[in-house]
Amino acid sequence: MGIEVTETGAIVATGDGIKVFQLLALKGALKMEAIGMKRRGKSALSIVKSMTGLKARTAEDMIPKYESWLREMGVLVDKEVIDEAG
């Protein structure tokens, strides 16, 4: 389960891959909010706050905290770790 590639080459998120995609999409949305982009409905900042329990006043302040949280959850891996493994 996770990310699968079909016979036709389509990439499909399944199972845990859907949750990982959502978490990474929120990371991108936080970055967009930090530079001033707005969205309808709840802000990415408020979604991340309610989902993780992290505290920050701005999206810019939340980005490093959220990235650290994603590393703890095993969603993000540092480039150095990939270089050592590969």
C-alpha positions in Angstrom: 0.0 0.0 0.0 1.1 3.6 -0.6 1.9 4.8 -4.0 1.3 2.5 -6.9 2.0 2.8 -10.7 -0.5 1.2 -13.0 0.2 -0.6 -16.2 -0.5 2.5 -18.2 1.9 4.6 -16.0 -0.7 6.4 -13.9 0.4 7.1 -10.3 -2.2 6.2 -7.7 -2.1 7.0 -4.0 -3.7 4.1 -2.0 -4.0 3.4 1.7 -1.4 5.2 3.7 -0.3 7.0 0.6 -3.4 9.1 0.7 -2.7 10.4 4.2 1.0 11.1 3.2 -0.2 13.1 0.1 -2.6 15.1 2.3 0.2 16.0 4.8 2.6 17.0 2.0 -0.1 19.1 0.3 -0.7 20.9 3.6 3.1 21.6 3.7 2.8 23.2 0.3 -0.3 25.2 1.3 1.5 26.5 4.3 4.3 27.8 2.1 1.8 29.5 -0.2 0.1 31.1 2.8 3.5 32.3 4.1 4.0 34.3 0.9 0.5 35.8 1.0 -1.8 33.5 -1.0 -5.2 33.1 0.5 -7.7 30.2 0.1 -11.4 29.7 0.7 -12.5 27.9 3.8 -10.1 27.1 6.7 -6.5 28.2 6.3 -3.8 25.6 6.1 -2.4 27.0 9.3 -5.6 26.3 11.2 -5.8 22.8 9.7 -2.3 22.0 10.7 -2.8 23.4 14.2 -5.9 21.3 14.8 -4.4 18.1 13.2 -1.0 18.3 15.0 -1.5 20.4 18.2 1.4 22.6 17.2 1.3 26.3 18.0 2.3 29.2 15.8 0.9 32.6 15.0 1.7 32.6 11.3 2.2 30.1 8.5 5.8 31.2 8.2 6.4 30.4 11.9 4.6 27.0 11.5 6.6 25.7 8.5 9.8 24.6 10.4 7.6 23.2 13.2 5.5 21.2 10.8 8.5 20.0 8.8 10.0 18.7 12.1 6.7 17.0 13.0 6.6 15.4 9.5 10.2 14.1 10.1 9.2 12.6 13.4 6.2 10.9 11.7 8.5 9.5 9.1 6.9 11.4 6.2 9.9 13.6 5.4 13.5 12.3 5.3 16.6 14.5 5.2 18.6 14.5 2.0 21.7 13.4 3.9 19.9 10.2 5.0 19.0 9.4 1.4 22.5 10.0 0.2 23.9 7.7 2.9 21.5 4.9 2.0 21.9 5.2 -1.7 
